[in-house]
């Protein structure tokens, strides 16, 4: 496997360091959670290596694992 072109980010929302591999497009969190390029495209508007992962999404992903296949917004949410 080729060496990555890494960008390390101190995530304010996740309260941990995240590592983004610019070559593969994968994101790895210090807590072991990882995101594929397809997942990042679904949960962020335009992942460029500096955007924040929504905390609620991260907590669910960490708890259940698996792959994020769709994102929908709750209508009428006032928060």
C-alpha positions in Angstrom: 0.0 0.0 0.0 1.3 3.4 -0.9 2.1 5.9 1.8 -0.7 8.4 2.4 -0.6 12.1 2.0 -2.0 12.9 5.5 -3.7 15.9 6.9 -4.1 15.9 10.7 -7.0 17.9 12.1 -7.9 18.7 15.7 -11.7 18.3 15.5 -13.6 20.7 17.7 -16.9 18.8 17.4 -15.4 15.3 18.0 -12.8 16.5 20.6 -10.1 14.3 19.0 -7.5 14.2 16.3 -8.7 13.0 12.9 -6.4 12.0 10.1 -7.4 12.5 6.5 -5.6 10.5 3.7 -5.6 12.9 0.7 -4.6 10.0 -1.6 -7.4 7.5 -0.7 -10.0 10.0 0.6 -10.5 8.0 3.8 -10.8 9.7 7.2 -9.6 8.0 10.4 -10.5 9.1 13.9 -8.4 8.6 17.0 -11.2 6.6 18.6 -11.0 4.0 15.8 -14.0 5.2 13.7 -13.3 5.5 10.0 -15.2 7.1 7.1 -14.9 6.2 3.4 -14.9 8.9 0.7 -18.5 8.0 -0.2 -19.6 8.4 3.5 -17.9 11.8 3.7 -19.7 13.0 0.6 -23.0 12.1 2.2 -22.4 13.6 5.7 -20.6 16.8 4.7 -21.5 19.4 2.0 -18.0 19.3 0.4 -15.3 17.5 2.4 -12.0 19.2 1.7 -10.2 17.9 4.8 -11.1 20.8 7.0 -14.9 20.3 7.5 -16.3 19.0 10.7 -18.1 15.7 11.0 -21.5 16.1 12.7 -21.2 14.9 16.3 -24.5 13.1 16.2 -23.6 11.1 13.1 -20.2 10.2 14.6 -21.7 8.9 17.8 -24.1 6.6 15.9 -21.4 5.5 13.5 -19.0 4.7 16.4 -21.7 2.8 18.3 -23.1 0.7 15.5 -20.2 0.7 13.0 -21.2 -0.2 9.5 -21.5 2.1 6.5 -23.5 5.3 6.1 -25.6 4.7 3.0 -28.0 7.6 3.2 -28.6 10.8 5.0 -32.0 12.4 5.5 -33.0 15.5 7.4 -35.8 15.5 9.9 -38.5 18.0 8.7 -39.8 20.4 11.3 -36.7 20.2 13.4 -36.2 23.5 15.3 -32.8 22.9 16.7 
